[in-house]
Amino acid sequence: MTSKYEHIDDILVICPEGQWNSGNAAETETEILNHLLAGENRLLLDLSGLDYISSAGLRVVLVVAKRLKQSAGRLALCGMRPHIREVFDISGFLTILNVTDSREQALQKLGGA
C-alpha cells in the first residue's frame, strides 16, 4: 500500500491506495500518528483508492479516531468503494465515524474548503 498526503487549507488529506492489511498497518499507523504529533488536528481519509482493508487497517482508523477525539481534533472519511463500505458497516464503524460519499462533503464537515 502507498499513501499520498496533501493539505487543503489546514486539513491533512490522506489517500491510501491498494491494500491496507496486517503487513502495512503498523507502518501506516506510525506515519499518521506522527502527523498528529506534529500538530495536525483535522484529518480526511480519502479511501477511494483502497482495494481492501483488513481488521488491522480498521484498527488503525479506530486508533486515529480516538487520538483525534482526545485532542479535540476531527476526522472524516470519504470515497469508500461499496465493498470497503460494507466492511465498515459490518464492523459498526459507520455509526461511530464521520463518513461521507464525496471529498467535498467531508471537507465541509471538517470546516474546510
C-alpha positions as CSV (number, residue, x, y, z in Angstrom):
1,M,0.0,0.0,0.0
2,T,1.1,3.5,-0.7
3,S,-0.4,6.7,0.7
4,K,-0.5,10.2,-0.7
5,Y,-0.6,13.1,1.6
6,E,-1.8,16.6,0.8
7,H,-3.1,19.7,2.6
8,I,-6.3,21.5,1.8
9,D,-6.3,24.6,3.9
10,D,-5.3,23.2,7.4
11,I,-6.9,19.8,6.7
12,L,-4.5,16.9,6.1
13,V,-5.8,14.6,3.4
14,I,-4.5,11.1,3.3
15,C,-5.2,8.9,0.3
16,P,-4.2,5.2,0.9
17,E,-4.0,3.1,-2.2
18,G,-4.0,-0.7,-2.6
19,Q,-4.5,-3.0,0.4
20,W,-4.5,-1.9,4.0
21,N,-3.6,-5.1,5.9
22,S,-1.5,-6.5,8.7
23,G,1.6,-6.2,6.6
24,N,1.5,-2.5,6.4
25,A,-0.9,-1.3,9.1
26,A,1.7,-0.7,11.8
27,E,3.8,1.5,9.4
28,T,0.8,3.4,8.3
29,E,-0.4,4.0,11.9
30,T,3.1,5.3,12.8
31,E,3.0,7.7,9.8
32,I,-0.4,9.1,10.6
33,L,0.3,9.4,14.3
34,N,3.5,11.3,13.6
35,H,1.4,13.8,11.7
36,L,-0.9,14.1,14.7
37,L,2.1,14.6,17.0
38,A,3.3,17.3,14.7
39,G,0.1,19.2,15.3
40,E,-2.4,18.1,12.6
41,N,-5.8,18.0,14.1
42,R,-8.2,17.8,11.1
43,L,-7.8,14.7,9.0
44,L,-9.6,13.4,6.0
45,L,-9.1,9.8,4.9
46,D,-10.0,9.6,1.2
47,L,-10.4,5.8,0.7
48,S,-11.3,5.9,-3.0
49,G,-8.0,4.2,-3.9
50,L,-8.4,1.5,-1.3
51,D,-9.0,-2.0,-2.7
52,Y,-9.0,-4.0,0.5
53,I,-9.0,-3.3,4.3
54,S,-8.4,-5.9,7.0
55,S,-9.1,-5.8,10.7
56,A,-5.6,-4.4,11.1
57,G,-6.4,-1.5,8.9
58,L,-9.7,-0.9,10.7
59,R,-7.8,-0.8,13.9
60,V,-5.6,2.0,12.6
61,V,-8.6,4.0,11.7
62,L,-10.0,3.5,15.2
63,V,-6.7,4.4,16.9
64,V,-6.5,7.6,14.8
65,A,-10.2,8.5,15.5
66,K,-9.6,8.0,19.3
67,R,-6.4,10.1,19.3
68,L,-8.1,12.9,17.4
69,K,-11.0,12.9,19.8
70,Q,-8.7,13.1,22.8
71,S,-7.1,16.2,21.3
72,A,-10.3,17.8,20.2
73,G,-9.4,17.1,16.6
74,R,-11.7,15.9,13.8
75,L,-11.7,13.0,11.4
76,A,-13.8,12.4,8.3
77,L,-13.7,9.5,5.8
78,C,-14.9,9.6,2.2
79,G,-14.8,7.8,-1.1
80,M,-15.4,4.3,0.1
81,R,-16.0,1.7,-2.6
82,P,-19.1,-0.5,-2.0
83,H,-17.1,-3.5,-0.7
84,I,-15.0,-1.3,1.6
85,R,-18.1,0.5,2.9
86,E,-19.6,-3.0,3.6
87,V,-16.6,-3.8,5.8
88,F,-17.0,-0.6,7.8
89,D,-20.8,-1.2,8.1
90,I,-20.4,-4.8,9.3
91,S,-17.8,-3.7,11.8
92,G,-20.1,-1.0,13.1
93,F,-17.7,1.8,12.2
94,L,-20.3,3.7,10.0
95,T,-22.2,4.5,13.2
96,I,-19.2,5.9,15.1
97,L,-17.2,7.6,12.4
98,N,-17.9,10.7,10.2
99,V,-18.3,9.1,6.7
100,T,-19.4,10.9,3.6
101,D,-19.7,10.0,-0.1
102,S,-17.5,12.7,-1.5
103,R,-14.4,14.6,-0.6
104,E,-16.3,17.9,-0.9
105,Q,-18.8,16.8,1.7
106,A,-16.0,15.6,4.0
107,L,-14.2,18.9,3.7
108,Q,-17.4,20.8,4.6
109,K,-17.9,18.6,7.7
110,L,-14.3,19.3,8.8
111,G,-14.9,23.0,8.3
112,G,-12.6,23.4,5.2
113,A,-13.0,24.3,1.6
